[in-house]
Amino acid sequence: MDRREFFKKCVVTGIVAGTSTFIGKNTVFAADNSKSFDVVAVRNGSPEDMFDTGIEYLGGMKSFVKKGQTVLIKPNMSFSSPPDKAATTNPLLVKRIVEQCINAGAKKVYVIDHTLVYKSIEISGVGPAAITGGAEIFPANKEKYYRKVTIPGGKSLKTTQVHELINSADVFINVPILKSHGGTKLTCALKNLMGVVWDRGYYHSHNLNQCIADFPLYRKPVLNIVDAYRVMVNGGPRGRSNSKVITPKMQFLSTDIVAVDAVSLAQARQWNVLSGDVPYIKMAYDLKLGEMNLNKLKIKKIVI
């Protein structure tokens, strides 16, 4: 299906774009009718369908992945919780992203996360789904896979050890889950990148929020896909028995890691995940890593 046929099909099947509200009457951001978008927000479909729809409004996967390239995908699969606990990225979303990368011509697709418990790769469902889609789960729980690098312009994080694939992969795609977090109040795209460094303890002892903001100075993902199909509104990040999970069936896509976190934060406030601000978003904005002001963003809203 070419792009013209895709958009025609969207109209026929009832995808409504540019509506005045998104999640409800108290929505804090509005749609933009431009043909070029900073953030695409999709609601009310399966994880696969929302991604298939949203990526087309950013030019399609072939805009990001070229024939013969290697792709590194970074989901959150750090916790030994099944998908319904909303502690890890939805496996169906990861599988579809892998498939689209391969269909776009990727030579190899790798999926990594420096997990807290290695068995979580399987228990979360992300590992098996990625493999089924055609990816390889590359080890990330041993120091030998990491290389020391300098963070240019980093304020608190000046050096760190990054996974070797961060240096070698042609394309870097970030696929976090949006959820509550006891330390930073919210975890999303920026914080998800902690899973590609070896010494996360350094972050916690050297201004956690600033370290999170500093890391993308080394390498930013070319694409960020925020999984908000299920959202843990409290008790995060592990997904304990007393955690509350809602099912908004939403997804946010952007090339701008700061913008996608700013939109995710605005929506998280709607769901009472948190009140107030998340410091690392403003810190990343101050480092000129992206735009955080919603009134300056072109946001495409799609309801499937």
C-alpha positions, 0 to 999 in steps of 0.5 A, a space after each residue: 500500500 502506497 502513502 496515498 492509498 494509506 491516507 485514503 483508507 484512513 478516511 474510509 475506515 473512520 480515523 478522525 484527525 484534528 479533532 478539538 479534544 483528545 482524551 477529554 474536555 480537559 485536554 491541554 493540547 490541540 491538534 495542528 493542521 500542518 502537513 509537518 508534525 512534531 508529535 503524532 498522538 494516536 488513540 483508541 487502537 491496538 498497539 500495532 495499528 496505532 504505530 502503523 497509523 502514526 508512523 505514516 504521519 512522520 513519513 513512514 518507516 522508510 524515512 528512518 531506516 534505509 536498506 542495509 542499515 542496522 537498527 537498535 531498538 531500546 524498549 523498557 523490559 527491565 522488570 519481571 512483570 507481565 504486560 498487564 502490569 504496565 511496567 514494561 513496553 508492550 510486546 506487540 508494539 515492539 514486534 511491529 516496530 521490528 517488522 516495519 524496520 525489516 520491511 524498510 530494508 534493515 539488514 539487522 535489528 537489535 533489541 537491548 535493555 540493561 535490565 535489573 533482572 535478566 529473566 525479565 526479558 522473557 517474563 515481560 514478553 518483549 524478548 519473545 515478541 522481538 525475536 518473533 518479529 525478526 530481531 536479535 536480543 543482544 546481551 546488555 547485562 555484562 560490562 564487557 559490552 560497554 565502552 567509555 565515552 565523553 558526553 559533550 556539554 554534559 553538566 553532571 554526566 560528563 563520561 559514562 560507559 554506553 552499550 557498544 551498539 549505541 556506537 555502531 548501529 546506524 539507526 537508534 529507536 527509543 520505545 519507552 512505556 509511560 508510567 509513574 516513577 517513585 524517584 523522578 515522578 514520571 518515566 518516559 523517553 528521556 529516562 528510558 535511555 538509562 537502559 543503555 549505560 552500564 553504571 546507573 548508580 552514578 546517575 542516582 548519586 550525581 543529580 539524577 535528573 541532570 544526568 538523564 537530561 545530559 545523556 542525549 547530548 551523546 546520541 539522540 534517538 532518531 525516533 521515539 515511540 511512547 507506549 501508553 496503551 496501558 499506564 501505571 498511574 501509581 506504584 511505579 516503576 516496578 508494577 507491584 500488586 498494589 499499582 493502579 493501571 489504566 488502559 488509555 490505548 494511546 501512543 505518542 511518536 516524535 523525532 524530538 525526545 523533549 517534545 514527546 516527553 512534554 506531551 506525555 507529561 501533559 497527558 499524564 497529568 490528565 490521568 493523575 499520574 502526577 502533578 507539577 513538573 518533571 525536572 529533567 524535561 526542562 533540563 533537556 530543553 535548556 540543553 537545546 535537545 528539543 522543544 518543551 513548550 506545547 504551544 510551539 509544537 505541531 501535534 497531530 491527533 488521530 482517533 482510530 
